[in-house]
Amino acid sequence: MNIQSSAPLDALASQMNEIGQRARAAAKTLGLASAEARTEALLGMAELMRKNHAAILQANARDMEEARAKGLTPAMLDRLELSDARIEAMARGLETVARLDDPLGRELARWRVPSGLDIARVSTPLGVIGIIYESRPNVTADAGALCIRSGNAAILRGGSESAHSAGAIALILREALKAAGLPEDAIQKVPTTDRAAVGHMLAGLSGNVDVIVPRGGRSLVERVQADARVPVIGHLEGLVHIYVDGTLPLEQTVEILLNAKLRRTGICGALETLLIDAQAAPAQLAQIAEALKAAGCTLRGDGRARTIFADMEAASEDDWRTEYLAPTLAIKLVDGLDGALDHISHYGSGHTECILSTDETAAARFFAEVDAGIVMHNASTQFADGGEFGMGAEIGIATGRVHARGPVGADQLTLFKYVVRGSGQVRPS
């Protein structure tokens, strides 16, 4: 796939509208295709992913070389880099999505009304989904697979950083669709890095885009949410908190916190703010902080935290609002569960929140009162991922309150229609 850097405005508009028209036609065909055909295509994608892993790595090496020359941050480079293990993970994700129950044509509810009409609510595809993402090439495979499983056509616009990697992956997905007798245009990658292409997608491509899903940094998502003329499924950031009440054994607490913060710092489920009960902090904070610092984490604490453990930077108001995506952690002492809930309510982004506690009553209250797409108890927040939820993959983590919330998998990419069966009824005057 040729990667174009820019195009005249009129030519770009024409090109993007053509992509939209092809996607709409493909969506109609795909939405009527059998579950078996879509499964065959997904399994074929996994097979081709493994067979062509060398070509994918070669394309990714080009992206990595250009990214380093641009001075991308370590977190961005980590998101961009592919390896044999990460390609195998993509292939396994495709196979997991292929094994999911078909989300289309499901009878979600059925009832009969006094008029004798038989009414059913049945799941259907959304239609054409535009996915705008930045430096993660694996999103190409994840998003494409979930759209095919759910009978939707996908228009993929990756960032310039991942252009070569995403292009190589998209070609594989299209080849598998063709081999399964499905329209290749059910997955299209925008063949230009011109940012004006995003504007055309947000405008809806002359009515051919039904939903936009942004997956990237705050600036990207804010632009999409501000400018889109079609519905958006997305989240601004993963400002993830863990509250420690001191009742869980310290060794287990430390193990969870190290994993939540440092396993991969550049993902949206990484811990960014640690809240510790002020009553438990004198006995636990120092050991927690020492373990984090020994693992390479920079700590920024409030005044009370620094009184107990002085070897950390002073936190500012901005730290409670920052998604670092780096080995930096903000630490705050709070007055019990009430204090933790107040802090999360004020600063949380609605992504993922967690409590570490042996108190089941406290955990139940945390689950009930925290307003987030994912709430967790006694586990690393790095499990906030559609693949780990058994969805095979995710198209993103939705934090809004419309249509979908939390990991967006195949089921969340469906809508429904009402099927009404009658036997000659007419409505009385």
URCORDA-V608126 format. One record per pair of residues at least 24 apart in sequence whose ideal C-beta (glycine too) atoms are under 7 Angstrom apart, sorted by the first residue. I is the first residue (numbers start at 1). GAP is how many residues later the second one is. D is the distance in Angstrom with one decimal. If there is no record, write none. Layout:
i-><I,I>
gap-><GAP,GAP>
d-><D,D>
//
This chain:
i-><1,1,1,1,1,2,3,3,3,3,3,4,4,5,5,6,6,7,7,9,12,12,12,12,12,13,16,16,16,17,17,19,19,19,19,20,20,20,20,21,22,22,23,23,23,23,23,23,24,24,25,26,26,26,26,27,27,27,27,27,29,30,30,30,30,30,31,31,33,35,37,37,37,38,38,39,40,41,41,41,41,41,42,42,42,42,42,42,43,43,44,44,44,45,45,45,45,45,46,46,46,48,48,48,49,49,49,49,49,50,52,53,53,55,56,56,56,56,56,57,59,59,59,59,60,60,62,63,63,63,63,63,67,72,75,75,75,75,76,78,78,79,79,79,80,80,80,80,82,82,86,90,90,93,93,93,93,93,93,94,94,96,97,97,97,97,97,97,100,100,100,103,103,103,103,103,104,104,104,108,115,116,116,117,117,117,117,118,119,119,120,121,121,122,122,122,123,123,124,124,124,124,125,125,125,125,126,126,126,126,126,126,127,127,128,128,128,128,128,128,129,129,129,129,129,130,130,130,130,131,131,131,131,132,132,132,132,132,132,132,133,133,133,133,134,134,134,134,134,135,135,135,136,137,137,137,137,139,140,140,140,141,141,142,142,142,143,144,144,145,145,146,146,146,146,146,147,148,149,150,150,150,152,153,153,154,154,155,155,155,155,156,156,156,156,157,157,157,157,158,160,163,202,202,202,203,204,204,213,213,215,233,233,233,233,233,234,234,235,235,235,235,235,235,236,237,237,238,238,238,238,238,238,239,239,239,239,239,239,240,240,240,240,240,240,240,240,241,241,241,241,241,242,242,242,242,242,242,243,243,243,244,244,244,244,244,244,245,245,245,245,245,245,246,246,246,246,246,247,247,247,248,248,248,248,250,250,253,253,253,254,254,254,256,256,256,257,257,258,258,258,259,259,260,260,260,261,261,261,262,262,262,263,264,265,265,265,266,267,268,268,269,269,269,269,269,270,270,271,271,272,272,272,272,273,273,273,274,274,275,275,275,275,276,276,277,277,278,278,278,278,281,281,282,285,292,296,297,297,297,298,298,299,299,300,300,300,301,302,302,304,305,305,305,320,321,337,337,341,341,344,348,349,350,351,351,352,352,352,354,373,373,373,373,373,374>
gap-><166,169,170,188,190,189,160,161,164,188,190,187,188,188,189,186,188,185,187,187,180,182,184,185,188,187,181,184,189,188,189,136,169,171,186,185,186,188,189,187,163,166,105,130,132,162,165,185,104,184,160,127,157,159,160,98,100,101,125,126,154,121,123,152,153,156,94,120,149,67,143,144,145,110,111,59,140,107,135,136,139,141,52,55,56,103,106,107,52,55,132,135,136,49,100,127,128,131,45,48,49,124,127,128,38,41,42,45,123,41,120,31,34,113,26,31,109,112,113,25,105,106,108,109,77,105,102,98,99,100,101,102,94,89,190,191,250,251,59,186,188,56,57,187,55,57,81,82,55,83,52,48,51,48,49,52,294,299,300,47,51,296,48,49,52,295,296,313,49,292,310,46,47,307,308,311,46,47,310,308,310,307,309,303,304,305,308,303,299,301,299,295,297,294,295,297,291,293,290,291,292,293,25,26,27,289,26,84,85,287,288,289,25,83,24,25,27,80,81,82,25,81,82,84,284,25,71,79,82,25,82,84,264,25,66,69,80,82,88,92,25,26,82,83,25,27,82,83,86,24,26,27,26,25,28,29,32,76,26,29,30,28,32,251,252,253,252,29,43,247,248,247,249,263,264,267,266,38,261,260,263,264,261,32,33,32,33,33,35,46,54,31,32,33,34,33,40,41,44,31,33,30,25,26,27,26,25,26,182,183,181,163,165,170,171,175,162,164,114,116,161,162,163,164,113,86,112,30,31,85,111,113,114,33,84,108,109,110,112,29,30,31,32,111,112,113,141,32,34,103,107,112,29,32,33,112,114,139,32,97,112,30,31,32,33,36,112,32,35,92,112,114,117,31,33,34,37,38,110,111,112,108,109,110,130,34,37,31,35,103,33,34,37,100,123,124,31,35,33,34,37,121,123,120,121,122,31,36,68,33,35,65,119,118,60,61,62,59,115,83,129,83,112,113,115,116,55,112,58,110,50,51,52,58,47,57,59,55,57,57,59,65,68,55,57,57,59,26,55,56,57,27,52,26,24,37,31,30,31,32,29,30,30,32,28,30,31,30,30,31,29,26,27,28,27,26,25,28,28,29,26,24,50,49,46,48,24,29,32,27,24,25,26,32,33,32>
d-><4.2,6.5,5.7,6.5,6.0,6.2,4.8,6.9,6.1,6.5,6.4,5.7,4.1,5.7,6.9,6.9,4.5,6.0,6.0,6.7,6.9,6.2,5.8,6.4,7.0,6.2,5.9,4.0,5.8,5.7,5.3,6.0,5.4,6.8,6.9,3.0,6.1,3.3,6.2,6.1,4.1,6.7,4.6,4.2,5.4,6.1,6.1,6.1,5.8,4.6,6.9,4.6,4.0,4.1,4.3,6.8,5.3,5.2,6.3,3.9,5.1,5.3,6.2,6.2,6.5,4.8,4.6,4.4,5.9,3.8,5.6,6.3,6.0,5.5,6.2,5.0,4.4,5.9,5.2,5.2,3.8,5.4,5.5,5.7,3.6,5.8,6.1,6.6,6.5,5.0,3.6,5.3,5.8,4.9,6.7,6.3,5.3,4.1,4.4,4.0,4.8,4.6,6.0,5.5,6.3,5.9,4.3,6.6,5.9,5.2,5.8,6.5,4.7,5.8,6.4,5.8,6.7,5.0,6.3,6.2,4.1,5.0,6.8,4.0,6.6,4.3,4.6,6.2,5.6,6.8,4.9,5.0,5.3,6.7,6.1,3.6,4.5,5.5,5.4,6.7,4.7,4.8,4.9,5.2,4.5,6.9,5.7,5.9,6.1,6.2,6.7,5.4,4.6,6.9,6.4,6.9,5.7,5.2,4.5,6.3,5.1,3.4,4.4,6.3,5.1,3.6,5.8,6.6,6.0,6.1,5.7,6.8,5.3,4.9,4.9,5.1,6.9,5.0,6.7,6.0,5.3,6.4,5.8,5.6,7.0,5.3,6.1,4.1,6.0,5.3,4.6,5.1,5.8,6.0,6.0,5.3,4.5,5.2,6.3,5.4,6.0,5.3,5.9,3.7,4.8,6.3,5.4,5.3,5.4,5.7,6.6,5.4,6.3,3.8,6.8,4.8,6.7,5.7,5.3,5.2,5.5,6.7,5.0,6.2,6.7,4.7,4.6,4.7,4.7,5.3,4.9,6.7,6.6,4.8,5.9,6.6,6.7,4.9,6.8,6.3,5.5,6.6,4.1,5.5,4.0,6.8,3.7,6.4,6.3,5.3,4.3,5.2,6.8,4.4,3.6,4.9,6.1,5.8,4.4,4.3,5.6,5.4,6.9,3.7,6.4,6.5,5.0,4.6,4.6,7.0,5.8,5.8,5.3,6.0,5.1,6.0,6.6,6.3,4.2,4.4,4.0,5.4,5.7,7.0,4.7,7.0,5.1,5.4,6.7,6.7,6.8,6.9,6.8,4.6,6.7,4.3,6.1,6.2,6.2,6.9,4.1,5.7,4.8,4.5,6.5,5.5,5.3,4.8,5.4,5.6,4.6,6.9,5.1,6.3,5.5,6.1,6.3,6.7,7.0,5.9,6.8,5.5,6.1,3.7,6.0,4.2,5.2,3.3,6.1,5.9,6.6,4.2,6.4,5.6,5.3,6.5,6.1,4.0,6.6,6.3,6.4,5.3,5.2,6.0,4.9,6.9,5.1,4.8,5.8,5.3,6.4,5.2,5.5,5.7,7.0,4.5,6.3,6.5,4.5,4.0,4.9,7.0,7.0,4.8,6.6,6.7,4.9,4.7,6.3,6.7,4.5,6.6,6.2,5.3,6.8,2.4,7.0,5.7,5.2,4.3,5.6,4.8,6.0,5.6,6.6,5.6,6.1,7.0,6.8,5.5,6.7,5.8,4.9,6.2,6.9,5.3,6.3,6.9,6.2,6.8,5.8,4.3,6.0,4.4,4.6,5.8,6.8,6.1,5.6,5.5,6.2,6.2,5.0,6.8,6.2,5.5,5.3,4.9,6.9,6.4,6.0,5.5,5.0,5.2,3.4,6.2,6.9,6.7,6.7,5.5,6.8,5.6,5.7,6.7,6.3,4.6,6.7,5.9,4.8,5.6,5.0,4.8,5.9,6.9,5.6,6.6,5.9,6.4,4.4,6.5,5.6,5.6,5.3,6.0,5.4,6.4,5.4,4.8,7.0,5.5,6.3,4.5,5.7,5.9,6.8,5.0,6.9,4.3,4.7,6.4,4.1,4.8,6.5,5.3,4.8,6.0,5.5,6.6,5.5,6.9,5.9,6.3,6.2,3.9,5.9,5.5,6.7,5.1,4.1,5.2,6.0,6.2,5.3,4.6,3.8,5.2>
//
